[in-house]
Amino acid sequence: MQRRQVLASLGALLAAGCLGAKRPETASGVRTEGDLSQVTRTPESTDTPEPTATPEPTETPEPTPSEENVDAGDEAIERVQSAFADTVETYTGSDDGALADVPFTTGAFDVRTVLLSLDTVQSELAAAESAAVTDDQRETVADLRVAETFLTHAALAHSYFVESTDRLDATYAAFDADADADDEIDAVSDAENRFDTVFDRGSSRVSTIKNDVDDDPVAVAAPFDDDTYDDTVERFEVIRAILDDASSGLDRMLQGLDEFEEAHEDEEDDDDDDAADRADEARELFDEAYDLFDDAADAAGDADDDDLEALLEDLRDVADERYVDADDFYDDVT
């Protein structure tokens, strides 16, 4: 009887929702009819919104230069051209001279005066760069700047080659058959080193012109034309080749002098065989020097450089004299 009452009471509690049981509810508190598994949920969007394109900045056109500013730019360029004309006249010694026609002898070219004149060109170029207001003016000034670089390197190369001929003449004067052999070798060696130093500087300037200076803009400078660059470089190449042969000839002469001095020492030691060998080597070196000086003299003659041709012929004669001395000595010890 009691068991039935307990079961009845438990059933009443369950029906009333006690003991933790809950009834399902809808979101609105209203029961939904049908199968809940068929309800579709709309997922939340995870897409990143497209960025808004940034509009391209609008270029502001440059204002049209005034007629006064254009005229001022033209006048500044004219002053540059006038300074160029003065400098080229100083370089060549003539108001219509060409750089390639200037000889490489002392007195024919004054590099200090040319460089002072080039200072004026550079000053006027700086003013023209500030005054240029049109694209054409800016392009012209840029070309004139290249022409100024060309003229500066040409002036320096020319001055070094002029000095090279002076040093070559001093080397020729150092040969002295009547002097002590060691003293002569030292004097010739010192003079040759000075010659080689300035020759290398001139050669380096020519290489700079060829490798680093564009030829086309040079003709924009009023004193120049389309052939100025090529003619000048060709002239420099000719003198460079002549002086290079002269340098090689001097090297052979020094080697020959050393060998000839050793030959004399071997003879004094009664070693005629070694003396003959060294004398033979000396005369071969003098013969090679003769050929190099001879080729250089011929090239100077073809280039109408009479003074340089005469100097190289003098050096050729020294080589010939030393060859004869070495040959006579060889005959004496064999």
C-alpha positions in Angstrom: 0.0 0.0 0.0 2.8 2.3 0.9 4.8 1.3 -2.3 1.9 2.3 -4.5 1.7 5.7 -2.8 5.5 6.3 -3.4 5.3 5.4 -7.1 2.2 7.6 -7.5 4.0 10.5 -5.8 7.1 10.0 -8.0 5.1 10.0 -11.1 3.4 13.2 -10.1 6.7 14.9 -9.5 8.1 13.9 -12.9 4.9 15.1 -14.6 5.2 18.4 -12.8 8.8 18.9 -14.1 10.6 18.5 -10.8 13.9 16.6 -10.2 15.8 18.8 -12.9 13.8 17.9 -16.0 13.3 20.8 -18.5 10.9 21.3 -21.3 12.2 22.2 -24.8 11.4 25.7 -25.8 11.7 27.7 -29.1 13.4 31.0 -29.2 10.1 32.7 -29.0 8.7 30.5 -26.3 6.3 28.9 -28.9 6.7 25.2 -29.6 7.7 24.4 -33.2 5.7 21.8 -35.1 7.6 19.1 -37.1 11.0 17.6 -37.0 13.6 20.0 -35.5 16.5 18.3 -37.5 15.1 19.8 -40.7 15.7 23.4 -39.5 18.5 25.1 -41.5 20.7 27.6 -39.8 22.3 30.5 -41.9 26.0 30.6 -41.2 27.6 33.9 -40.4 29.7 35.4 -43.3 33.5 35.3 -42.8 34.5 37.0 -46.2 36.9 40.0 -45.9 35.4 43.1 -47.6 37.2 44.3 -50.8 39.5 47.2 -50.2 38.6 50.5 -51.7 40.9 51.5 -54.6 43.0 54.6 -53.9 42.7 57.1 -56.8 45.9 57.9 -58.7 47.3 61.3 -57.9 46.8 63.8 -60.6 50.0 65.3 -62.0 50.1 69.1 -61.9 51.4 70.4 -65.2 54.4 72.6 -65.0 53.7 76.2 -65.7 54.7 77.5 -69.0 57.9 79.6 -68.6 57.6 83.3 -69.4 59.1 84.7 -72.5 61.6 86.7 -70.4 62.8 83.5 -68.7 63.2 81.7 -72.0 65.2 84.6 -73.3 67.4 84.6 -70.2 68.1 80.9 -70.7 69.1 81.4 -74.3 71.4 84.3 -73.4 73.1 82.2 -70.7 73.7 79.4 -73.3 75.2 82.0 -75.7 77.6 83.1 -73.0 78.7 79.5 -72.6 79.3 79.2 -76.3 81.3 82.4 -76.3 83.5 81.1 -73.5 84.0 77.9 -75.4 85.2 79.9 -78.5 87.7 81.8 -76.4 89.1 78.6 -74.8 89.5 76.8 -78.1 91.3 79.8 -79.5 93.6 79.8 -76.5 94.2 76.1 -77.0 94.9 76.2 -80.7 96.3 79.7 -81.1 93.7 80.5 -83.8 90.1 81.5 -83.9 89.4 78.7 -86.4 92.0 76.1 -85.3 91.4 72.5 -84.6 92.6 70.7 -81.4 94.2 67.9 -83.6 96.5 70.4 -85.3 98.3 71.6 -82.2 101.8 70.2 -82.0 103.2 68.4 -79.0 106.3 70.6 -78.5 107.2 73.1 -75.8 106.0 76.7 -76.5 103.2 75.6 -78.8 100.7 74.9 -76.0 100.2 76.7 -72.7 98.1 74.5 -70.5 97.8 77.0 -67.6 96.2 79.6 -69.9 93.8 77.0 -71.3 92.8 75.8 -67.8 92.1 79.4 -66.7 89.9 79.9 -69.7 88.1 76.6 -68.9 87.3 78.0 -65.5 85.2 80.6 -67.3 83.4 77.9 -69.3 82.6 76.1 -66.1 81.2 79.2 -64.4 79.1 80.1 -67.4 77.8 76.5 -67.5 76.7 76.7 -63.9 74.8 79.9 -64.6 73.2 78.4 -67.7 72.1 75.3 -65.7 70.2 77.6 -63.4 68.8 79.8 -66.2 67.5 76.9 -68.4 63.7 76.7 -68.3 62.8 74.6 -71.3 63.6 71.0 -72.1 65.6 72.1 -75.2 67.7 74.4 -73.1 68.3 71.8 -70.4 69.3 69.3 -73.0 71.7 71.8 -74.7 73.3 72.7 -71.4 73.8 68.9 -70.6 75.5 68.4 -73.9 77.7 71.4 -73.4 78.7 70.0 -70.0 79.9 66.8 -71.9 81.8 69.0 -74.3 83.5 70.9 -71.4 84.6 67.5 -69.9 86.0 66.5 -73.3 87.9 69.7 -73.7 89.3 69.5 -70.1 90.6 66.0 -70.6 92.0 66.9 -74.0 93.9 69.9 -72.6 95.4 67.8 -69.8 96.3 64.9 -72.1 98.0 67.4 -74.5 100.0 69.0 -71.7 101.2 65.6 -70.5 102.3 64.6 -74.0 104.1 67.9 -74.4 105.9 67.3 -71.1 106.6 63.8 -72.3 108.5 65.1 -75.3 110.5 67.4 -73.0 111.4 64.4 -70.7 112.3 62.3 -73.7 114.7 65.0 -74.8 116.2 65.0 -71.3 116.6 61.3 -71.5 118.5 61.6 -74.8 120.8 64.2 -73.1 121.5 61.7 -70.3 123.3 59.3 -72.7 127.0 60.0 -72.4 129.5 57.6 -73.9 132.4 59.5 -72.2 130.9 59.2 -68.7 131.4 56.3 -66.2 129.2 53.5 -67.2 127.4 53.3 -63.8 126.8 57.0 -63.8 125.4 57.0 -67.3 123.1 54.1 -66.5 121.8 55.9 -63.4 121.3 59.2 -65.3 119.4 57.5 -68.1 117.3 55.4 -65.7 116.2 58.5 -63.7 115.4 60.4 -66.8 113.4 57.5 -68.3 111.4 57.1 -65.1 110.4 60.7 -65.2 109.4 60.3 -68.9 107.4 57.2 -68.2 105.5 58.9 -65.3 104.2 61.8 -67.4 103.6 59.6 -70.4 101.4 57.3 -68.4 99.4 60.3 -67.2 98.7 61.5 -70.7 97.8 58.0 -71.8 95.4 57.7 -69.0 93.6 60.9 -70.0 93.2 59.6 -73.6 91.7 56.4 -72.2 89.3 58.4 -70.1 88.1 60.4 -73.2 87.6 57.2 -75.2 85.9 55.2 -72.4 83.9 57.8 -70.4 83.1 60.7 -72.7 80.2 60.4 -75.2 81.2 61.7 -78.6 77.8 62.9 -79.9 77.3 65.8 -77.5 80.7 67.3 -78.2 79.6 68.8 -81.5 77.0 71.0 -79.7 79.8 73.3 -78.6 79.9 76.0 -81.3 83.7 75.8 -82.0 83.4 72.1 -82.6 81.9 70.0 -85.4 81.0 66.3 -86.0 84.6 65.4 -86.6 86.2 67.1 -83.6 86.0 64.2 -81.2 87.2 61.5 -83.6 90.0 63.7 -85.1 91.3 64.6 -81.6 91.2 61.1 -80.3 92.9 59.8 -83.4 95.7 62.4 -83.0 96.2 61.4 -79.4 96.3 57.7 -80.3 99.1 58.5 -82.8 101.2 60.4 -80.3 100.6 57.8 -77.7 101.8 55.0 -80.0 104.9 57.0 -80.9 105.8 57.7 -77.3 105.1 54.1 -76.3 107.6 52.9 -78.9 110.1 55.4 -77.5 109.5 54.1 -74.0 110.1 50.5 -75.2 113.3 51.7 -77.0 114.6 53.3 -73.8 113.9 50.0 -71.9 116.0 48.1 -74.4 118.8 50.7 -74.2 119.0 50.4 -70.5 119.1 46.7 -70.6 121.8 46.9 -73.3 123.8 49.3 -71.2 123.6 46.9 -68.2 124.7 43.9 -70.3 127.5 45.8 -71.9 128.8 46.9 -68.5 128.7 43.3 -67.3 130.6 42.3 -70.5 133.4 44.7 -69.6 133.6 43.3 -66.1 133.8 39.8 -67.4 136.6 40.8 -69.7 138.5 42.3 -66.8 138.1 39.0 -64.9 139.6 37.2 -68.0 136.2 35.5 -68.7 136.1 36.1 -72.4 133.3 33.6 -73.0 130.9 35.3 -70.7 132.0 38.6 -71.9 131.2 37.6 -75.5 127.8 36.3 -74.5 126.9 39.5 -72.7 128.3 41.6 -75.6 126.1 39.6 -78.0 123.1 40.2 -75.8 123.9 43.9 -75.6 124.1 44.4 -79.3 120.8 42.6 -79.8 119.1 44.9 -77.3 120.7 48.0 -79.0 119.5 46.7 -82.3 115.9 46.3 -81.0 116.1 49.8 -79.6 117.2 51.1 -83.0 114.2 49.5 -84.7 111.7 51.0 -82.1 113.2 54.5 -82.4 113.2 54.2 -86.1 109.5 53.2 -86.3 108.6 56.0 -83.9 110.5 58.5 -86.0 108.7 57.4 -89.1 105.3 57.7 -87.4 106.2 61.2 -86.1 107.1 62.2 -89.7 103.8 60.9 -91.0 102.1 63.0 -88.3 104.0 66.1 -89.5 105.6 66.5 -86.1 109.1 67.4 -87.3 110.6 68.2 -83.9 109.6 64.9 -82.4 110.8 63.1 -85.5 114.2 64.7 -85.2 114.5 63.8 -81.5 113.6 60.2 -82.2 116.2 60.1 -85.0 118.8 61.3 -82.5 117.8 58.5 -80.1 118.0 56.0 -83.0 121.6 57.3 -83.7 122.6 56.6 -80.1 121.3 53.1 -80.3 123.2 52.6 -83.5 126.4 53.9 -81.9 126.1 51.6 -79.0 125.4 48.7 -81.3 128.7 49.4 -83.0 130.5 49.6 -79.7 129.1 46.3 -78.5 129.8 44.6 -81.9 133.4 45.8 -81.9 133.8 44.5 -78.3 132.3 41.2 -79.3 134.9 40.8 -82.0 137.7 41.6 -79.6 136.8 38.9 -77.1 136.0 36.1 -79.6 
